[in-house]
Structures are given as C-alpha cells and as structure tokens.
Amino acid sequence: MMEALGLVPLYQRRIKLFNPRMGLTSLASLILGTVLSSLGLNIAESFLVAVIPVVVTNYREVYRNMEWPLLVFVGTYISLGQALASTGLMTHIPLVSNPVILFAVTALIANLVNNAAAAVIMGPVALSTPNPLASITVVAMASSSTFLTPFSHQANLLVTEAGKYGVKDFLIAGSIVLALIALSTLTFVALVH
C-alpha cells in the first residue's frame, strides 16, 4: 500500500507522554496550594505561592506559552475596575442600587469591547454594591450577552461572513435575545435576593 500510494514513513521517534518531574512538581504545587488555603491563607495568594515551583522549574516553557497581550489586557482592566470602585466614581451614577442600569451598562461594554473586559471592569463595581451577590450575578449574565454586534464575540465573527449577516441583523436578533436574558436575570435576582 505504501508503494502504491507513494507514502513515506515518518521518522520513528519516541513520544514522551508524561514527564514525571513536571507531574510531581505540579502535584506538589496543587497540594501546597490546597494546604495553604485550608490553613486560612487567601486562596489566590495560596495558589500564587504554590505555582512558583512550577514556574521556576519550567520557566522557559512558561515564558514561551504565556499570552502576554492577554495578561496586559486583563491587568489594565482589573486596575480600571478597581479604580472605578475605590474612588467612588460609580456612586455618582445610579448604578450601585439599580440592577437594570448595571445590566445595561455591562451589556453595552460587553458588546462594544468584549465579554472579558466587561466582567473585569464591572466586577469590582458589583462587589462594592450593597448586595454584591445579586450584582455579580447581573454582571456575569450581562457580560455574557454579546449578541448585538458582529465583533463582540468570536462566534459572531465566525458566522458573520458565512451567513452574510450584517450589523443590522445582529442588532435585531441580538436585542430580542438580550431582552430575554435581561428579563430572566433581573427576575431571578428579584426573586432570590
């Protein structure tokens, strides 16, 4: 069959499926993070300390696979959201006590920038409200509602050209879906909280 089809066998090499050193280091880091957090240390700090051995033993691979633009993106938006919450700027907007406005602002940011940016910006704002659990629920649902523009989510971009959809199509269909999600989210928040 190889001669008939003109196939050339690939170079034989051993495939290494498991690196025991990295496996043990990763397992030890997971255990360390779990133990530190169970002893009362903040969970984020616990796992940050626990990941240090993995990074130190495999720093070249970590550096090569790090998504640096994403790291800068998330870091800057976390700072922006924290600044909005800590300066009290959001208390001058009737956003703090009104879940409808919180949903609308978050959905607008999600559809103009993207869902991760909306969640990162509005998360600290939601946590600074009188009812943070209800507000973070509203922010989570609103930031996931990226239906209004073709560029607000990767899935929208994939179907835009293939389906020959335009911005008008997304606005019409997306506003219906967005209204349904807003209605169900706000009803849930009102009933539960």
Number of C-alpha atoms within 10 A of each C-alpha: 6 8 7 6 7 8 9 8 7 6 6 6 6 6 6 6 6 8 9 9 10 13 12 12 19 17 13 16 21 15 14 17 22 16 16 17 16 12 11 9 14 12 16 11 12 21 20 12 14 22 17 13 14 18 15 10 13 13 13 11 10 13 11 9 9 11 10 11 9 10 10 11 13 16 12 15 18 19 14 16 20 19 16 18 21 13 9 12 11 17 15 8 11 11 18 20 15 12 23 15 15 22 24 18 17 27 29 19 21 27 22 18 15 20 24 18 21 25 26 23 26 29 24 21 27 28 18 20 19 11 13 16 14 21 24 22 19 27 30 23 21 27 27 21 26 29 23 26 21 25 18 19 21 11 12 17 14 12 12 17 11 8 8 8 14 12 13 12 15 18 16 12 12 19 17 14 16 21 12 12 16 21 13 13 22 19 12 14 16 11 8 8 9
